[in-house]
Amino acid sequence: MVIGYALAVRIFVDPNDLAAGELVVRGDEHHYLSHVRRAKVGDPVELFDGRGRRAAATITKLASDATTLAVESPALITSKPPYVRALVPLIKGDRMDTCLEKLVEVGVDAIVVWSATRSVVRLEPERKDARLAKYHAAVQAAARQSGRVQIPSVRIVDDVRAAIAALHDHGVIGAATSARIVLDPASDAPIMVGDAHDVTIASGPEGGLTADELAAFVGAGFVSVGLGPRILRAETAPIVAVSVIRALTRS
């Protein structure tokens, strides 16, 4: 029997564990099934591995420390282009978590968090790994909730030049099918991506981009665009921009 994905609770499993047959789930995902969703034996579950594969499953046993599932054959789900990347500055407090969560919901594929000159919050080097782990957890939870099959990647870099260099790492600077956009409240230009297969959006912090940062983006091929007459918060602007791109490209 094929289980409808829309009716199933979703959980993340390690890519190496996603295969047809019996699967025992422990830890956070077991807790989510048994205590948060209060699942029961016989309930349908959708499994996803964060790399584009998903599988239907049924709960066959619930114990205090584990959930046993009968898993059907996984299927690979491919995403429609464009691939959308957001260069987001460090934002103060819970607004950072909200920004990451909503970016995942509206369809971002990769997030690069960078420390802008005017960022209110600063990240000490010794706290970088812990903060990155927190961001990964937030992104994974948002992917599970929003029905995403792939979990967007997240990385943290030190400044604007490192954020731009991250694009070189992926081979997208100068690519004929890429579009690079920097959000600038002073610009009246609308977002236009054409038939680009790879789109990067850069946004500023609470105090805005400095002239040097804006020049660095423009020098790397970014086009300044605006989002209308109102000034959006640092956590809101990139979310709106990704939403616009997904609407324009119907992806």
N, C-alpha and C positions, 0 to 999 in steps of 0.2 A: 504494500500500500504506500502511495506517495503522500507525504505530509505537506500541506500547504505552508509555505514559508511565512506568509502573512499572519498565520494564526499561532506561530510558534514563538516561545521565549528564545532569545538569542544569547549564546555564550561564546567566548573566545577559547580556542584550544591551540596548542602548539602545532605548527605545521607538520611536524614529524608524527603527531598522533592522529591526524585527520585521515582516516581510512575506514572502509566498510568493515563492519564487525562489531565486537563489543568494546566499549570504552568506559573506563572508570575515571571520573572527574573528582578532584579533591580541591582543597584550598579555596581561594576567593570565588571561583566560578561555582563550586559546590555550595558555598554559603549563599551566593546570589540566587541559585535555583531553590534551595530548600528554605532559606529564611526570608529573603527579600521577596521573591516571587511566589513562595509557598507552593511550589510545584508538587505534583503527585505522580505516582506510578501510572503510566499510560499517557501522560501528557507529551505533546510534541515539542521538540527543541530544534532550533536551527543552530548549527555549529559553523563558525567561520574562523579561518586561520590568519587573517590579516594580510594575506598575500593574494587574495582574489579567488580563493576556493571556499565553497560552502557545502554543507551536507545536511540532509534531514535526518532526524534521530527521534527515538522514543525512549522515555524513561522506563527502565525495567525493574530498577531497585533503588530504594532510598535508605541510606544508613546515616548514622550520626556524623560520620566523617567523610562520606563519599556518596556520589550518585553514579549509578551504572546505566549506560545508554546502549541501545541497539542502533548502530549507525548505518545509513545507506551509503551508496557510492557517492563520493564528492564530485562536484561539478565546478569547472573553472568559469568565473564570470568576468568578462572583460569590460572595462570602462570606456565610455565614449570620450574622444578628445574634446577640448584640449586638456592637457595636464596643467593644473593650476598650482602655483607656488606662491606663498605669502612670506615676505620679509617683514616681520613684525618686531617693533622695538619692545624692550622690557617695559611693562606697564605695572603700576602700583597695585598691590594687594590682590583681592579676589577678582579684580577686573581682568587680570592676565588669564586666570582660569576660565572666566566667562568668554573671553576672546577666543581662546583655543577651542573651547567646546563648540561655540557657534560656528567657527570656521570649518570644523569637521562636519557639522550638520548641513551647512550650505554647499559643501563640496570641494574643499581644498584638498590637495593631494600631498603637499609637503609644506612644512613650516620651518622657517629659519628665524630664531629669536636673536636679536642683536641689541647691543647696548648703545643707545643714542646719546649724544652729548647732553641733551636736555631731558633725558629720562629721569623721572623723580626717584626711582628705585635703582640701587646699585647691587650687583651680584658679586660677592667675594669669591675668589678662585676656589677656596676650599668648600664652598657650598654649591659649586656648579653641578657636580654629579648628582647630589640629592635633589636639586631643583629640576634637573633633566628627567630624573626618574619620576618626579611628581607630574611633570608635563606629559610624559609618556602614558602614565596611568589615566590622566584626564582625557587624553586623546583616545585611548583604547575604550574607555567607558562611553565616550560620545559616539564612537563608531558603532559600538554594540547597540546603543539606544536608537540611533538614527537609521539603522539598517544598512550601514556601509559594509561592504565585503572586505575592502582593503583598509588597513589602518594607516593613516597619513604618517609620514616620517617627521621627526622633530629633532632639531639640533640647535645648539646655542653657540654664538660666535661673539667676538669681543667688540667689534665696531663696524662702521659702514663699509670699510674696505674689505673686511673679512666676510661680510654678508655678500658683497659683489663677487668676491673670490669663490664663494660657495657655488655660484653659478658656473664658473669655469670648471669646477669639479664635476659638474653634470653635463658639460659640453654644450650649454645653451647660449652662451654669449656669442652673438654674431650668427647664430643659426638662422637660415632663411625662413624657417617656419616657426620662429619664436617671436613673442611680443613682450616688451618690457615696459611697465607702467609705474610711475611714481605718483602717489596721491599728493596734490598740492592745492590747498584751499584758494590760492591766488589764481589758479588756472581756470579758464572757462571751457577748455577742450573736453569733449565727452570721451568716455571709454570706448575704444574701437579695437577689436582684436582680429577682425577679418577671418581668415581660415587658418590662423596660427594653431599649431599643435601643442605648443608649449608657451604658457603665459606666466609671467612673474609680476606680482604686485608688491611694491614697497610702500610702507606708510611710516608716519612719524609718531613721536611720543606726545605726552601731554603738552609740552611746550613747543611742539612743532619741530620740523627739521631746521638745522642751521643752514646758512648759505653754502658752507663748504660741503655739507652732506648732500644737499640738493644738487650741487655742482658735480659731486662724485657720481651720483646716480645718472645724471644727464650725460656725463662724460662716458659712462658705460653703456650708453644706448637706450636709456630709459626716457620715455616721453611723459611730460607732466600733464596730468589730467585732473579735473575737478569732479566733485560729487554733488554739485548744486549750490544754491545760495547759503545754505546753513552750515555752520561749523560742527562737524561730528566729533565725538570723543575718540580718543586714541584706540579704544577697544572696539568702537563701532565702525569706523571707517573701513578697515580691511574686510569686515564681514559684509558690508554693503557692496563693496567692490567685487568680491567673489560672487555674490548673489547676482549682480548685474551681468557678469561674464557668463555665468551658467544660464541666465535667461537669454542672453544674446545668442549663445551657441546651442541652446536647447539641450544641454548636457547635464 
